């Protein structure tokens, strides 16, 4: 059985909720049936509104040249202007203008031309107490007229406002076509030119993206038809209307299929035009990544994330000045904002604050309230950035840095950041060679009791770089992440650590456990259980010596597959530790259900624990909670005796930090084990 997905026509009750202009206006459905009329319109028809609803406009009026004659005794001649309703495009709004005194064509140039149009009669026609131009401005619809023989286009005041033009100037059609993005230009030309060349062409309707004179990108809907003046001169008349809801364009090429925003290619074209303009040194590119999109996608699914993207796109589109362009960025969750003149917008700080404020919101998605912030990267011409590709790339580099610094951060690309970015590709290639060669090594940091006795060790990656010497992961993990090497690095660390530690001497008759950080290879990955099992078997190490550390944010979305993988490993005898606890989003209920046996208090709550009452209270709460759930509590980043004393008084079980020892090569670690296994506090 087929399924008709066409939305039903609006019923009378729904139509009653749709606002109409304060003018003689008629609301019709898809089939032309009148759903509602204003009192002013009923007065023009000389009959009650109830007698008009349910009938078609064809029954109520007949066309006479450029005007409509309303049926009935004493009814006037009217001009009309019609457009899809902004809130429900299945309906059309038609505004009627009494032109009885000029019914033979004194106003306008042809049917469908509005009184604010090319004939310049906007000052004399009023509708319901307001000029028709004001009604059109509220509806964001203007009129235009093209004389093909003179190749002259004239725009109404509202049309000029929509396109960002000033002055009542006449320009050739090619000037407007050139302002259309290349992807839409051929469609516009092929739609309009035949109206001038063919003897009896059909009216046309199409949509196009137009680059405003102030640099903003506008999506407009155009209607056009051919008319012949009384003197025999052919003209093409039409309307241009702002498309307020870009999601209606999702199915069209050149638009994002989720948000309806212009795509990357359109953004590049707009930026290219801006860099050719007189204010190219004032252009700014903002790359924006909502901080919570990934979490929403993991926890609530792709549809919820798409719903959130659409909401945020709407906030940007509605909240930014018309001169700014909002487009989809290079990633599914990235927005690109192009500002043509930051000075005119109040300065770069003001632009950044506006964008950040629009993306800093509380949204309800799939029944959940989500607090939204965004990471923003900004690039400007200069400091090596002069092309479209430069500016887009530098903005992407800056937003990566903003994300690295944490949520709700703004970073402007500078020379140092760009220089570091330029080194990324060579560093990535070197890292690949390091993985294939013999340049990677593991150092081990002790995790101890309060007296310094070793309880377990944590394997930490080091790279013997051919140029820079021995460097830690902070220098290359971001490169590994961008290059997709984290999975391969995690597997290498897992296999190497288990193999090296397997034959360490026991400490006081007890085999020492080893902790291994996992960032790119986590439970729920296709072969996680199999790979861990193979590494344990290959090394010959006992399962109960294996501790796998996961950061708290990896456990926010604990789907059944991830939980099952963790449980299978735990049943073999291994343990899981939650690293950086307190920095993610775990609820107590989720923590209670996690098959994790160790909780590591993040170093940010340790640094000022002796002086900061809030950090002290958080550390105490985490320790108490861990013990109540039968977990071990470990504190990271312990560097002073004062910190050690405070943490020990709270009941923290184990300690890790430079107070006892940095990470050291395995030979030195083995020697300490052989000498009693104690790292005395420094």
Secondary structure, DSSP 8 states (H G I E B T S, - for coil): -----------HHHHTTS---SSSEEEE-TTSBEEEE-HHHHHHHTS-HHHHTTSBHHHHEEEETTEEEESSTT--EEEEEEEE-SS-TTSEEEEEEE-GGGTTTTSSSSTT--TTSTT--TTT-EETTEEHHHHHHHHTEEEEEEETTTTEEEE-HHHHHHTT--S---B-HHHHHHTB-HHHHHHHHHHHHHHHHSTT---EEEEEEEE-TTS-EEEEEEEEEEEE-TTS-EEEEEEEEE---GGGGTTSTTB-TTT--B-HHHHHHHHHHHHTSTTGGG-EEEEEEETTHHHHHHHH-HHHHHHHHHHHHHHHHHHS-TTSEEEE-SSTTEEEEEES-TTTTT-HHHHHHHHHHHHSEEEEETTEEEEE-EEEEEEESBTTB-SHHHHHHHHHHHHHHHHHH-SS-EEE--HHHHHHHHTHHHHHHHHHHHHHTT-EEEEEEEEE-TTSBEEEEEEEEEEEETTTEEEEGGGTHHHHHHHT-HHHHHHHHHHHHHHHHTT---BTTB--EEEEE-SSS-TTSTTHHHHHHHHHHHHT--GGGEEEEEEGGGGSS--HHHHHHHHHHHHHT-EEEEEEETSS---HHHHHHS---EEEE-GGGTTTTTT-HHHHHHHHHHHHHHHHTT-EEEE----SHHHHHHHHHHT--EE-STTT---EEHHHHHHHHHTTSB----
